[in-house]
Amino acid sequence: IQILMGEITHDTIEWETDTNNANELKAEATKLANKMIKFGISEANGKRLVSWFTMWPKLRRYQKPDKLLQDNEEIPFETNRLRVIWSPGHSLGHICIYDQNKRYLFGGDHILSRITPHIGNFLVTPKYRNHQDFENILDHYLKSLDRIDKLNLKIIFPAHQEVIYNPHERISEIKEKIRDLEFDIKMKLFFTHDDDKKD
């Protein structure tokens, strides 16, 4: 058995679990918490966030994979042609595996049958911070949904819940839910700002 891992996930785990990076990790976690406090979470929850990001790496051990996977790379598997699809959203380094012969997608946490995956904020390693813009992870997620939709899939096998037999329809539903949520948030922000001006 070999351990295969997406390059971004590997680099993130290696960076987070290296005790030499503890101060840098704490500084990045503090920056992220301060940004979230600015947008409305309490200072107490900001402290919890820093604790979480600095505690979590201590619970994991780095395990060097046998092979790092790159976006679009093909993985030989018997007669099948499996392709790696980088699909950031649920995590920065999330990947899906696409069976090109059967048009099946092993979707991990990217596309679920009943709920949308958690799209969160993450600490970004210096290697990627300088070369990728991860400020808007939701934008990355939506673009990767579009990319996957163009594959004209037959079936998606997610990591949780039921098998998805109507991939295009499910992807459209997820995008619609996100658009509705974005609209609700914009309206709340608009009316909150409008009320503040009246005071």
C-alpha positions as CSV (number, residue, x, y, z in Angstrom):
1,I,0.0,0.0,0.0
2,Q,1.3,3.4,-0.9
3,I,0.3,6.8,0.6
4,L,-0.7,9.3,-2.1
5,M,-1.3,12.9,-1.1
6,G,-2.1,16.2,-2.9
7,E,0.9,18.5,-2.8
8,I,-0.9,21.4,-1.0
9,T,-2.3,19.2,1.7
10,H,1.2,17.6,2.2
11,D,2.9,21.0,2.4
12,T,0.3,22.3,4.8
13,I,0.6,19.3,7.2
14,E,4.4,19.3,7.0
15,W,4.4,23.0,7.9
16,E,1.9,22.8,10.6
17,T,3.4,19.8,12.4
18,D,7.0,21.2,12.3
19,T,7.6,22.5,15.9
20,N,10.1,25.0,14.4
21,N,7.2,26.8,12.9
22,A,5.2,27.2,16.1
23,N,5.7,31.0,16.3
24,E,4.9,31.5,12.7
25,L,1.8,29.4,13.0
26,K,0.6,31.3,16.0
27,A,1.2,34.6,14.2
28,E,-0.8,33.5,11.2
29,A,-3.6,32.2,13.5
30,T,-3.7,35.5,15.3
31,K,-3.9,37.4,12.0
32,L,-6.8,35.2,10.9
33,A,-8.6,35.6,14.3
34,N,-8.2,39.4,14.2
35,K,-9.7,39.5,10.7
36,M,-12.7,37.4,11.9
37,I,-13.1,39.6,15.0
38,K,-13.3,42.6,12.6
39,F,-16.1,40.9,10.8
40,G,-18.1,40.1,13.9
41,I,-17.0,37.2,16.0
42,S,-16.3,37.9,19.7
43,E,-12.7,38.3,21.0
44,A,-13.3,35.2,23.2
45,N,-14.0,33.2,20.1
46,G,-11.0,34.7,18.4
47,K,-8.8,33.4,21.2
48,R,-10.5,30.0,20.9
49,L,-9.6,30.1,17.2
50,V,-6.0,30.8,17.9
51,S,-5.9,28.0,20.5
52,W,-7.5,25.6,18.0
53,F,-5.1,26.4,15.1
54,T,-2.1,26.0,17.5
55,M,-3.3,22.9,19.3
56,W,-4.5,20.9,16.3
57,P,-1.0,20.3,14.8
58,K,0.1,18.8,18.1
59,L,-2.5,16.1,17.7
60,R,-1.1,15.0,14.3
61,R,2.2,13.4,13.2
62,Y,3.7,14.1,9.9
63,Q,3.9,11.0,7.7
64,K,5.8,11.4,4.4
65,P,3.7,10.1,1.5
66,D,5.1,7.8,-1.1
67,K,3.9,10.1,-3.9
68,L,2.7,13.7,-4.1
69,L,-0.1,14.4,-6.5
70,Q,-0.4,17.4,-8.8
71,D,-3.5,18.9,-10.4
72,N,-4.3,17.2,-13.7
73,E,-1.9,14.4,-13.0
74,E,-2.9,10.9,-14.2
75,I,-2.7,8.0,-11.8
76,P,-2.3,4.6,-13.5
77,F,-4.8,2.1,-12.0
78,E,-5.3,-1.2,-13.8
79,T,-7.0,-0.2,-17.1
80,N,-8.6,3.0,-15.7
81,R,-7.3,6.5,-16.4
82,L,-7.6,8.4,-13.1
83,R,-7.0,12.1,-13.0
84,V,-6.3,14.4,-10.1
85,I,-8.6,17.5,-9.9
86,W,-7.5,20.2,-7.4
87,S,-10.7,21.3,-5.8
88,P,-10.1,23.9,-3.0
89,G,-13.0,24.8,-0.7
90,H,-13.5,22.3,2.1
91,S,-9.7,22.5,2.5
92,L,-7.0,24.4,0.5
93,G,-5.5,21.2,-0.9
94,H,-8.7,19.2,-1.4
95,I,-8.6,17.0,-4.5
96,C,-11.1,14.8,-6.3
97,I,-10.2,11.8,-8.3
98,Y,-11.8,11.5,-11.8
99,D,-12.2,8.2,-13.6
100,Q,-11.9,9.4,-17.2
101,N,-13.1,6.1,-18.7
102,K,-16.3,5.8,-16.7
103,R,-16.9,9.5,-16.0
104,Y,-17.1,8.8,-12.3
105,L,-15.8,11.3,-9.7
106,F,-14.6,10.3,-6.3
107,G,-15.5,13.7,-4.8
108,G,-14.3,13.6,-1.2
109,D,-16.0,16.4,0.7
110,H,-16.3,18.7,-2.3
111,I,-19.8,17.8,-3.5
112,L,-22.2,16.2,-1.0
113,S,-25.7,14.8,-1.7
114,R,-27.7,16.7,0.9
115,I,-25.7,19.6,2.3
116,T,-23.0,22.0,1.1
117,P,-19.5,21.3,2.5
118,H,-18.0,23.5,5.1
119,I,-16.1,26.3,3.3
120,G,-13.8,27.8,5.9
121,N,-10.8,29.9,6.7
122,F,-7.4,28.3,6.8
123,L,-3.8,29.0,7.6
124,V,-1.8,29.2,4.4
125,T,1.8,28.1,4.3
126,P,4.3,30.8,3.2
127,K,5.0,28.8,0.1
128,Y,1.4,29.3,-1.2
129,R,0.7,32.6,0.5
130,N,3.2,34.3,-1.9
131,H,1.9,32.5,-5.1
132,Q,-1.8,32.0,-4.6
133,D,-4.6,34.3,-3.5
134,F,-6.6,32.4,-0.9
135,E,-8.4,35.5,0.4
136,N,-11.7,34.4,-1.2
137,I,-11.8,30.6,-0.7
138,L,-15.5,30.6,-1.7
139,D,-14.5,31.9,-5.2
140,H,-12.0,29.0,-5.5
141,Y,-14.8,26.6,-4.5
142,L,-17.3,27.9,-7.1
143,K,-14.7,27.9,-9.9
144,S,-13.8,24.3,-9.1
145,L,-17.5,23.4,-9.2
146,D,-17.7,24.9,-12.7
147,R,-14.6,23.0,-13.7
148,I,-16.0,19.7,-12.5
149,D,-19.4,20.4,-14.0
150,K,-17.7,20.6,-17.5
151,L,-16.6,17.0,-17.1
152,N,-20.2,15.9,-17.8
153,L,-20.0,13.3,-15.0
154,K,-22.3,10.3,-14.7
155,I,-21.9,9.6,-11.0
156,I,-20.2,11.3,-8.0
157,F,-19.1,9.1,-5.1
158,P,-18.8,11.5,-2.1
159,A,-17.0,10.8,1.1
160,H,-20.3,11.1,3.1
161,Q,-24.0,10.6,2.4
162,E,-25.5,9.1,-0.7
163,V,-24.1,8.5,-4.2
164,I,-25.0,11.3,-6.5
165,Y,-26.6,10.1,-9.8
166,N,-27.4,13.6,-11.1
167,P,-24.1,15.5,-10.9
168,H,-25.0,18.5,-13.0
169,E,-28.3,19.0,-11.2
170,R,-26.6,18.7,-7.7
171,I,-23.8,21.1,-8.7
172,S,-26.4,23.6,-9.9
173,E,-28.3,23.3,-6.6
174,I,-25.2,23.9,-4.5
175,K,-24.3,27.0,-6.5
176,E,-27.9,28.3,-6.2
177,K,-27.8,27.8,-2.4
178,I,-24.6,29.8,-2.2
179,R,-26.0,32.6,-4.3
180,D,-29.1,32.8,-2.1
181,L,-26.9,32.9,1.0
182,E,-24.7,35.6,-0.5
183,F,-27.7,37.7,-1.3
184,D,-29.1,37.3,2.2
185,I,-25.8,38.3,3.8
186,K,-25.5,41.4,1.5
187,M,-29.1,42.5,2.4
188,K,-28.4,42.1,6.1
189,L,-25.2,44.1,5.8
190,F,-27.0,46.8,3.7
191,F,-29.8,47.2,6.2
192,T,-27.5,47.1,9.2
193,H,-25.4,49.8,7.7
194,D,-28.5,51.8,6.8
195,D,-29.8,51.5,10.4
196,D,-26.4,52.7,11.7
197,K,-26.5,55.8,9.6
198,K,-29.9,56.7,11.1
199,D,-28.5,56.5,14.6
